[in-house]
Amino acid sequence: MMAFVHQTVLKDEAVAALAPGAGKVIVDGTLGGGGHSEALLRRGARVIGIDRDPAALAAARARLVAHGERFEARVGNFGDVERLLAGEAVDGLLLDLGVSSPQLDTAARGFSFQQDGPLDMRMGADGETAAELIRRLPESELADLVYRLGDEPFSRPIARELKRAQPATTAEAAEAVGRAVPRAKWPRRIHVATRTFQALRMAVNGELEALAAALSALPRVLKPGGRAAIISFHSLEDRLVKERFRELEGRCTCPPGLPVCGCGQRGSFRPLSRKAVTAGEPELESNPRARSAHLRAVEKVP
Ligand SMILES: C[S@@+](CC[C@H](N)C(=O)[O-])C[C@H]1O[C@@H](n2cnc3c(N)ncnc32)[C@H](O)[C@@H]1O
């Protein structure tokens, strides 16, 4: 089996936001290689790790076995976090969104245009593959999806070419995208298929839907004083997190300068930082993936 190596993003910042310690129970909803979980366990917390990918769970279990009963791994979708916790309220929830490096780098998982493999892209074992999604969706819906989730200006010709080609492998899909985009318009810094592959991956795995479900469960999942920290890599995800956190925080409508709030419009959460936290230079130098990472955190008012 290939070694499971994933460079953890914004580790210190996420751990600081969650304020772990002895007696605290923290859910790592995107266990992956267990990098964040390990740091939380080292600070004395009990960690419940969730991942929909059985390969990630196996790797994290092996890495974290030394922490004994303080670490527990559960297979599932973090969108179902409330059900996975069976009503237990916790002190922290961490989400480090997206895919892990081993998922991207394993050709057979079908995420990569760099290495040929079946056009799969599922993080877990269930649901529709990317090849099946392309076959099922009408061309206009496929184009909308590539435009919305991939921010791809050539979404319409790409959807037309994908429907025509019915790709079964990642190489066939990447070639179809390449044919659809005029050569002079190919992006310089990224592969011509990057945006389309991102959109297909997000759709196959229902990534925005899972995030929305986890965000709406926050008030019930966290104890008073509990914290949520979410690292996103996509502007749509970051917007969803920002908007939901704002909603939870509520908005005071008192005139500025009033010594105490009199409107009572305050929510039951408070932000832990005004702006999203991003990676510093040393991390960016060693991990280019950190470039688009945005960490936002909130606390449920004790
Ligand atoms: C970026 S990696 C996490 C890496 C981890 N924080 C570390 O430092 O090793 C994201 C992980 O979350 C998992 N994942 C993504 N969406 C998920 C979802 N909706 N439910 C459960 N797991 C999910 C992926 O399978 C992947 O293993």
Ligand as a Chemical Component Dictionary entry (heavy atoms), coordinates in Angstrom:
data_LIG
# 
_chem_comp.id                   LIG 
_chem_comp.type                 NON-POLYMER 
_chem_comp.pdbx_formal_charge   0 
_chem_comp.three_letter_code    LIG 
# 
loop_
_chem_comp_atom.comp_id 
_chem_comp_atom.atom_id 
_chem_comp_atom.alt_atom_id 
_chem_comp_atom.type_symbol 
_chem_comp_atom.charge 
_chem_comp_atom.model_Cartn_x 
_chem_comp_atom.model_Cartn_y 
_chem_comp_atom.model_Cartn_z 
_chem_comp_atom.pdbx_ordinal 
LIG C1  C1  C 0  -7.881  17.762 3.146 1  
LIG S1  S1  S 1  -8.131  16.145 3.706 2  
LIG C2  C2  C 0  -7.918  16.266 5.450 3  
LIG C3  C3  C 0  -6.494  16.186 5.888 4  
LIG C4  C4  C 0  -6.289  16.169 7.389 5  
LIG N1  N1  N 0  -6.805  17.355 8.021 6  
LIG C5  C5  C 0  -4.816  15.997 7.711 7  
LIG O1  O1  O 0  -4.197  16.945 8.168 8  
LIG O2  O2  O -1 -4.283  14.918 7.470 9  
LIG C6  C6  C 0  -9.858  15.981 3.584 10 
LIG C7  C7  C 0  -10.388 14.631 4.018 11 
LIG O3  O3  O 0  -11.766 14.805 4.264 12 
LIG C8  C8  C 0  -12.503 13.768 3.705 13 
LIG N2  N2  N 0  -13.813 14.315 3.363 14 
LIG C9  C9  C 0  -14.097 15.281 2.471 15 
LIG N3  N3  N 0  -15.415 15.535 2.462 16 
LIG C10 C10 C 0  -15.968 14.728 3.402 17 
LIG C11 C11 C 0  -17.300 14.545 3.879 18 
LIG N4  N4  N 0  -18.327 15.250 3.397 19 
LIG N5  N5  N 0  -17.484 13.660 4.872 20 
LIG C12 C12 C 0  -16.452 12.933 5.402 21 
LIG N6  N6  N 0  -15.181 13.061 4.963 22 
LIG C13 C13 C 0  -14.938 13.951 3.983 23 
LIG C14 C14 C 0  -11.701 13.302 2.512 24 
LIG O4  O4  O 0  -11.990 11.938 2.252 25 
LIG C15 C15 C 0  -10.265 13.530 2.988 26 
LIG O5  O5  O 0  -9.734  12.380 3.571 27 
# 
loop_
_chem_comp_bond.comp_id 
_chem_comp_bond.atom_id_1 
_chem_comp_bond.atom_id_2 
_chem_comp_bond.value_order 
_chem_comp_bond.pdbx_ordinal 
LIG C1  S1  SING 1  
LIG S1  C2  SING 2  
LIG S1  C6  SING 3  
LIG C2  C3  SING 4  
LIG C3  C4  SING 5  
LIG C4  N1  SING 6  
LIG C4  C5  SING 7  
LIG C5  O1  DOUB 8  
LIG C5  O2  SING 9  
LIG C6  C7  SING 10 
LIG C7  O3  SING 11 
LIG C7  C15 SING 12 
LIG O3  C8  SING 13 
LIG C8  N2  SING 14 
LIG C8  C14 SING 15 
LIG N2  C9  SING 16 
LIG N2  C13 SING 17 
LIG C9  N3  DOUB 18 
LIG N3  C10 SING 19 
LIG C10 C11 SING 20 
LIG C10 C13 DOUB 21 
LIG C11 N4  SING 22 
LIG C11 N5  DOUB 23 
LIG N5  C12 SING 24 
LIG C12 N6  DOUB 25 
LIG N6  C13 SING 26 
LIG C14 O4  SING 27 
LIG C14 C15 SING 28 
LIG C15 O5  SING 29 
# 
